[in-house]
């Protein structure tokens, strides 16, 4: 007997299944890396509410006299 039959058919399906699993793992690893790498490239434009809040804090500190005009201007310049 040459071995053709149910065993041969399962061999083909298992190979296809293994290839699909490998492709899925590679896809999910690449997706995870894309999500993580974007966190390194965030700037203030991605979080406008945080910049607005920082400006408000700087204004409050300037109004209370905790910081000078030069310090205030530098903080606003740094946030932009």
N, C-alpha and C positions, 0 to 999 in steps of 0.2 A: 504494500500500500504506500502511496505517495504522501499521505497526510493531508489531503485536501478534504475539507469538511468544516464542521462547526469550529474546530480549533483554529483553523486558518482564518476564518472569518473574524473571530474574536481578536486575533493578532492585528488585523487591519484596523479594527475599531479602537483597540487600545492605543495604537500608534497615533491615530487621529485625536483621540481624547487627550493623550499626553501632550501633543503639540498645542492643543487648545488651552490646556492648563498653563503651559510655559508662556504662551502669548498673553494670557490674562495676568499672570504674575508680573511680567515685564511691563505691561500696561499700567498696572496699579502702582508699581515702583516708580515709573516715570511720572505719573500723576501726583504722587506724594511729593516727589522732588520738586515739581513745578510749584506746588502750593507752598513749600518751605522756602524756595528761593525768592518768591515774591515778597516775603516778609523782610528780606534784606534790602529791598529797594524802595521801601516805603519812605515817603517824605511828608512834609506838613500838609501838602495838598490832599493827601489821602484821609486826613483827619482834621477837617476844618473846624469842627466843634471843639477840639482840643486846643487849637491855635486861638480861637475866639476866647476860650476860658483863660488861657495863659495871658492874653492881652487884658482881659478884665482884672485878673489878679495884679498885673503890673500897674494898671490904672488905680486900683484900690491902694496899693502900696505907695504909689506916688502921691495920691490924695492924702494919705495919712502922714506923709513926710518920711517914710521909711527909706525911700531911695531918692536920689537927686534926679534932676532933669536929664543929665548926661546918661545916668544909669538906665532911666526909663527909655530914652531914645535908643540906647544900645540893645535893650531887651526887645523892643519893637522891631528894630532892624534885624536882629538875630532870628526872630520868629517869621519874618517874611522870606 
